[in-house]
Amino acid sequence: MGIVIDFHSDVEYKVLFSLPQDKVLPIRKTCNDDFEILITGSHGSAVIQGLGRTGASGRIKKIFPTCEIVEVQRL
């Protein structure tokens, strides 16, 4: 019998990020990115479920490749 690791998929992470001051901002959001993004000025936040801190920040970097991740908090 092997070892079974249970990764919780119901954990949420809040990702805070800042956007560059450029007037043209590349966005690559697809229908698979099923979370809402809130942008205020040059800062944004998103709540992403069940991917771990690295995975959550990676999804934001995929959508906004020029952004800078400020903080990732477990909710």
N, C-alpha and C positions, 0 to 999 in steps of 0.2 A: 504494500500500500504506500503510495507517494504522499508527499506533503501538499496540502491544498491551501492556497493563499486566497483569501476573500478580499478583493478590493471593493471598497464602498463606492457605489456609483451615485449616491444621493448626497454627497458632500458638495457644497457650493463654495466657490471662491470669488471674491470681488477683486477685480483687476483695475487698478488706477493707472492711467497712462497720460502722457503729454504728447501733443501733436506739434509738428514743426510750424513755424510762422509763415511758410510758403502759401501762396494763394491757390495753387493747384495741389490737391492732396489725393494720391492714388488710394482707391478703396477696392478691395477684392473680397467682398462679402458674397457668399453663395447661399442657396437654400439649405445647405447642410449646417450652416452657422445659425442654429435655432436659439439665439439669445438676443436680448436687446442691448443696444449701446446708447449711452447718454453722453452727449458732447456739449460742453459749456465753454465757449471761448476756445482756448487751445488745450483744454484738458478733457479727458473722457473717463468713463467708468463702464464696466460691464460685469454682470454676475453670470458665471459659467459653472455648470454642474459637472462634478465627478471626474476631473482630469488630472488632479494634482496641481501644485503651483506651477511647475514647469510647463505642463500641458496647457493650462489656462492662459499663461502669458504667451505661449507659442501660438495659440489660436488668434490672439489679438495681433501679434506680430504678422501673422499671415494676412489678416484683413488690412491692417495699416502698417506696411513694411517700413515706413519711415518714422514710426512712433518710438517713444522711449518709455519703457515700463517703469513706473514709479514705485508701485507696491502691489503685492498680492496678499490678500487676507483670507483666511479660512472663516467662513460664516457658520 
